[in-house]
Amino acid sequence: MRLAVMLYVRFPLSLRNVEDLLHERGIEISHETVRFWWNSFVRCLQKFAAVHSSVHNHFNQERHLYSRQNFKTNRATALAE
């Protein structure tokens, strides 16, 4: 799965080209399977980016400029998201 997504992302290949390359390696899948894996990967990536941006705000380098109460409120909001 990771190899198929990596080939599709890293090189300018179509889904059918990825299918052909994997077939040469002995992996029998269809281009629709590669598309499904790519869509799953994109959803996970979007979820990671959303969570990371919320947590990143908690570890902001300028947090010493916030009051303690404001810091606790921002932390609780970030962890809730």
C-alpha positions in Angstrom: 0.0 0.0 0.0 2.7 2.4 1.0 4.7 1.6 -2.2 1.7 2.3 -4.4 1.0 5.6 -2.8 4.7 6.6 -2.8 5.0 5.8 -6.6 1.9 7.8 -7.3 3.0 10.8 -5.3 6.7 10.8 -5.9 6.7 10.3 -9.7 4.4 11.8 -12.3 2.6 8.6 -12.9 -1.0 7.8 -13.6 -2.9 5.3 -11.5 -2.7 2.8 -14.4 1.1 3.3 -14.6 1.4 2.5 -10.9 -0.8 -0.6 -11.5 1.6 -1.7 -14.2 4.7 -1.1 -12.1 3.3 -3.1 -9.2 2.3 -5.9 -11.7 5.9 -6.2 -12.8 6.9 -6.7 -9.1 4.3 -9.4 -8.8 1.6 -7.4 -7.0 -1.8 -7.8 -8.6 -4.0 -4.8 -7.9 -6.2 -2.6 -9.9 -5.8 1.1 -10.5 -9.0 1.7 -8.5 -7.4 0.1 -5.5 -4.5 2.6 -5.8 -7.1 5.4 -6.0 -8.8 4.1 -2.8 -5.5 3.9 -1.0 -4.6 7.4 -2.1 -7.9 8.8 -0.9 -7.4 7.1 2.5 -3.9 8.5 2.7 -5.2 12.0 2.0 -7.9 11.8 4.7 -5.3 10.7 7.2 -3.0 13.5 6.1 -5.8 16.1 6.6 -6.6 14.7 10.0 -2.9 14.9 11.0 -2.6 18.4 9.7 -5.7 19.5 11.7 -4.5 17.9 14.9 -1.0 19.2 14.5 -2.1 22.8 13.9 -4.1 22.7 17.1 -1.3 21.2 19.2 1.3 23.4 17.6 -0.6 26.4 19.0 -0.1 25.0 22.4 3.7 24.8 21.9 4.0 28.2 20.5 7.4 29.8 21.3 5.8 33.0 22.5 3.7 31.4 25.2 5.6 33.3 27.8 3.7 36.4 26.7 0.3 35.0 27.6 -1.2 35.1 31.1 -1.5 31.8 32.9 -5.3 31.8 32.5 -5.2 32.6 28.8 -2.6 29.8 28.3 -4.8 27.2 30.1 -7.8 28.2 28.0 -5.8 27.9 24.8 -4.4 24.6 25.8 -7.8 23.2 26.7 -9.3 24.4 23.4 -6.4 22.8 21.4 -6.6 19.5 23.2 -10.4 19.4 22.8 -10.1 19.8 19.0 
